[in-house]
Amino acid sequence: MSPSRWTFTSESVSEGHPDKLSDAISDAVLDACLQRDPNARVACETLCSTNILVLAGEIGLAKGVEAPDYEAIARETAVRIGYDAADKGLNGRTCEVQIRLDTQSADIARGVDTGGAGDQGLMFGYACRETEQLMPLPIDLSHALVRRQAEVRRAGTIPHLRPDAKSQVAVTYEDGRPLHVENVVLSTQHGPEWSGEAQAELRRLVRTEIIQPVLEQYGVWRDEIECHINPTGQFELGGPHGDCGLTGRKIIVDTYGGMGRHGGGAFSGKDATKVDRSAAYMARYVAKNLVEAGLAERCEVQLAYAIGVKDPTSIKVDTFGTAINTNDAALEHAIRAVFDLTPKGIIDALNLRHPIYSPTTSGGHFGRTPGEGVDGSFPWEVTDQTNALKEAVHAAAGVC
């Protein structure tokens, strides 16, 4: 029988992409609120466009806690990312900032205050053995490329680069395993110095200074890989001036690049009582521990919740036929035995009431190193429940 082959593509976007700028501002607001009140209720949305930032949503702080300076946070975040001049798409120091933040609905608070979920919805977690961090290879490579673009831009290795960038990687699979990288797309905003005839030299530098080093690090570089670099010819007009940005619009970039399913809820700007965020983190934590424990080669976990209700309304595990010396039913029993999947249980297990969220806004929320960027960040990437899961699976063997 001939091997089964297909090609799968994932994309990522840089910290300076307008949607990611919006995510970064929303999570910077969340972190500032959590610094003042660990029990803060935050649902902050950001819009960015030409010369304007708009913050809207709901924030609840304990009585007597002074609200942070939301305008200053928005400006500082934009400048830190690199938007410090109008010709880059936005000048964080001088742009218009509008604040439209209200308090959380009392109806929602009533259910959450008793330990219930902050919203209804379904969340997915995914893990596989394609990379060291148990992530799909296409999204892992895509994230690595935009991180490298930011490093090169900040270091001046390629001068006159600007914050907005996008990557895309196509990987050919054979019998379910990555075979080789088929092609790479990388578009990077730049100054007028690289427009016109200079674009050919920029393409050469992007290939040699960004794409090749990243793919060599992963051991997948081939000279014949097709690279599409600024395929429209140039990318001078970018950032919020070139494309309006909104919080939560890059949910597939934030998760598994389309390889694992997504429940539809965005993450950034939401505190951990919102299960859109916290339960998605928990589902990844569960799936990663199952794969790291050697119980499956590939695993997807679905959780579902009703607003105001503590326990999940359903749990489903799918190992796509890759379970090792067990089955999906036994794994579901083990999950229920090992993990507290109530909102409070998730928050306590992953220590989610601390200001750890800003590092998540660029490079994906999953497949990261625990503690990366901020002490305590990415706790859902820890694999500390492998032994407990093995024991629970063994105990469940007689049940399933």
N, C-alpha and C positions, 0 to 999 in steps of 0.2 A: 504494500500500500504506500503511495507517495505521501510525503509529509504534508501537513496542512500549514499553509502560509497565509498571513495577512499583514497589513500595515496599519499601525495605530498612531495617531497624532495627538499631542497635547501642547498647550501654549501656556506662557506665563507673561506677566507684565512687570515693569520696573517700579521702584518706589515712587518715581516721578510721573507715572501714568495718572491721568486725572482721577480715575476711579480709586486708585491706590492712595493718592493724596487725600481724597475724601475719607477713605478708611483710616488713614493715619491720624487725621484730625479727630475723627470720632473716637478712636481708641485712646488718643492723648487726653481727651476730655474724660473718658472713663477712668483712666489711671489717676488723673488729678482728683476726681471725686473719691475714688477708693483710698487715696492717701489721706483724705480728710475724714472719710466715713466708710469703713470696710463693708457696711451693710447698705451702701448707697444703691439706689435703683436707677439705672441709667439706660436710656434708649435714645442715643444721639445720632442723628443723620446729618450728613454734610453734603452740600452741593458746591461745586466750584466751576466757575466759568471765567470769561475774560474780565479780569480786574475785580472779581468779587468772590467772596466766600460766604455761604449761608449755612448756619447751624440751626437745626430744628429738632423737635422731639420732646421727650419727657425725662425729667430728672427729679429724684426725690432724695433729699439729704435729711439726716436726723435733726431734730429741733435744736437750734443754737449753732449748727455747723455752718460756717460761712462758705458760700459757693466760690469756686475758683474763678479766676479771670478768664472767661471763655474766649474772649476776643484775643487776649495775649497768647493763649494756647494755640489758637488757630494760626496766628501770624508766625509764632516761633516754629511751629511744625512745618509750615510752608517754606520758610527760609532755611531750616535745617536740611530739608530734602533737596534744596537747590533753586527754589523759586524766589530769587532775590533781585530780579530785573524784569521789566515789562516785556522785553523782547524774548524772554524765555517762556512767556505765556502767562506769567503772574509775578507780581512783586509783593511778597508777603508783608513787607514793611509799610507799603502805602496803599494797598488795595482796599476796597470797601469790604467791611465785615458786618453782616447782619446776624443778630442772635434772636432766635424764635424758639426758646426752650420753655416748656411748661412743666407742671408737676404730673406725676403718674396718676392714672385713673384710680379712684378709690375702689371701683369694682374689681379691677385687677389686683390691687394691693390686698383686698380682703381674702382672696384665694391664696396669694403667695405668702402672706404673713403666717398662715397656718401650715406652711411647708409644701404647698402644692406647686405644680409647674406654672411658670409665668406665661405660658401659651400652649395651645395645642400644636401638634405637628409630628412629623416623622423625621428621624435622623439616621444617617448611615455612617459606619466606620469601616475601614478597609485596610488590609495589610497583605503583602505578598513578598516573596523571596527574591525579587528582581534586583534590589539594591541593598546596601548595608543597613540603611534605615528602614527597610521593609516597605518601600514605596515603589510604585510603577516607574519604570525607567524613563518613559517619555516626559512625565511631569517633573521628575527629579532633575533631568538634564535641562529642561526649560528654565526651571528656577535657578540652576547653577549659572546659566548663561546671563540672565539679567543681573544676578548678583555680581558676576564678573564685570559686566558693563558699568555698574555703579562703582566698583573698585577702580577700574581703569579711568573713569571720568573723574573721580575725586583725586586720584594720584596724578592726573595729567599725563598719563602714559600715552593716551590719544588726546591731544588738546582739542578744545572747543566742542566737546560733547556736552549734551544737555540732559536733563533728568528723565525725559519721557523715552521709553523703549519697550519693545515687545519681542518675544522669542517664540519659536514654535519648532518642535522636533518630531519627526516621523520615524518610528522604529518598526522594522520588519520582524515579525514573530514566526517561529516555526515550531509546530506542536506545542503551542502555548508558552514558549520561552523566547526571550529576545535573541535575535540572530545578528542584526546589525542596524546601524543608523542609516536610514534611507536619504533623508535630506534635513536641512536646518534652515530656518528663516530667522533673521535678526534685523529689526529695524531700530535705529537709534537716532533720536533727535540730535541736531548739531547746529552750530553757528554758521553764519554766511561764509565763513572761511572755507567750508567744505562743499559749497554749492558749485554747480556747473562742472567743469572739467576736473576739479579737485576730487569729485566723488569717487573716481576710480581708485585713487590712493586711499581714501577713507575705507573703501571696501576691502582693499588689501590688508589694511591695518586691523580692521574688525575681524577678518578671518584669522590673521596670525596672532593677534593679541587677546582676542576674546574667545572665538569659537574653537580654534585648535587646542589651546591650553586646557579648556574645560573638558573636551572630549578625550584628550590624552589622559587627563586625570582619571577618567572613568574607564580608560582602556578600550575606547570604541572609535578612536579617530582613524579615518582612512582618507588618503589623499583624494580619492575619487568621490567623496561625499559632495553632493550638490548643495551649495550654499547660496541662498537668496538674501542678499544684504541690501537694505533700503531699496526694495524692488521697484518702487515708483520712480526712482531716479534721484530723489533727495528727500530729506525730512527736516526742513528748517522750521516750519510752522508746526508747533506741537504744544503739549501741556494743556492747561485749561482753555487757552485761546483757540487751540485747534479742535478741542473736543470737550464738551461739558462732562464733568465727573460727578459721580454719585456714590455714596456709601453702599456697599453690599452688592455691587453689580458684577463682581468678578468671583462668584461663588464656586465655579468649577476650577478656576485658577487656585483658589484658596484651599481646595480639597485634593482630589486625586486625578485631575486633568481629564475627567470623563471615564476613566477606567473603572472606578467604583461609582455607584449611584449616589445621587444627592437628593435630600428631602425637600430642598427649595428654600430653606431659611438661611438668611445671611448671618454673619458673626459679628462684624466690627461695630463698636459703639454700644454693645449690649452687655449688661452685667450678667453674672452667672445664674441668676434666677430664671433667665430666659433660656429654656432648654434648646432652642434653636442652636445656641452656642455650646452650652455646657454638656448637653447630652450627645452632641456630635463629637465633642472631645472625649467623652466617656466611651462612646462606641469605637473610636480609634484606639483608645487605651485597651479595651477588651480585645479587639481584633489583633492588635500588635502582640499582646501577651500570648494569645492563642498560637499565633504563628511562631513566635520566639520559643514557645514551649515545645515546638516540634509536633504539635497536634494537627497541623495542616500546612500545606504549601501556600495556600491562598485563602483568604477569609473575608467575608462581608457580614457585618452585624447591623441589624435594623432595630431601632427603638422607636416607640410611639407614645405620645402623651396627650392627656386632656387638660385643659387649663383648670388650675385649682385642685387637681388630683395628684396625690403623691406618687403612687406606683405607676410604672409604665403600663399602657393599655395592651401592649404586645411586645414580644421579643422574638426575633428570628435570626438564626445563624445559617449562612450558606458557605460551604467550603468548595463548591463547584466540583465535587468529586475528588478533592485532594486530601480529605481527612486521613490521618495516619493512625491506624490501629484503633479507630473509634468511628463515630458517625455524628451527623449534625444534631440529632436529638440528644445524644449524650453531652455534646458541647453546650447545648442550650441549658440543660440541667446544671452543668458545671458553672455556667455564667451566673445563673440565679443563686447558686450556693456561695459563690466567691464575692460577687460585687453587690453593693447596695446601690440600686439604680434609682432611688428617689432623688429629687433635686437636692435635698440636704445631704444625702449620702454622697452624691457626686461632688458637690461643693467641698465637703469635708475631705473626701479621699484625694482630690486633686488640688486642694488648698487654693480655691479660686477666688477668694475675697481679697486678694492682694493686687497691687498695680503691676501686673506682669504682661499686659496685653499689647502694648505698643510694638514690641518686636514681631508680633504675628502679622503685621500689616504688609509686609513685603517678603516674598519668598515662600509663601504658603504657610498654613497653620500646622501642617503635618510633615513628618520626615525630618524634623529639626532635632538639634542636640539639646537635651534637657538642660536648662539654665543658660542657654545661649542668649547673649545680649543683656539679660537681667537675671539676677539670682532668683531661682524659683520659677522661671518661665518654662513653658512647654512641659509641664509635669505629666501630661498625658502621653508623652513619648517614653516614659520610664517602663521598663519591663521587670517589675518586681513581684508579679503575681504568677509567674510560670509554675513554680512548685505547687502552689495552692490549686491551680487549674488542673495539673496532672493528677493530684490526689482526688479532686472532685470528679474528674472524668472516670477514674478508677472506681470510685464509689457509685457512680451513675451507671456503670456497666451492667449491673444486674437489673436496673430499672428500665433501660432503653433497649 
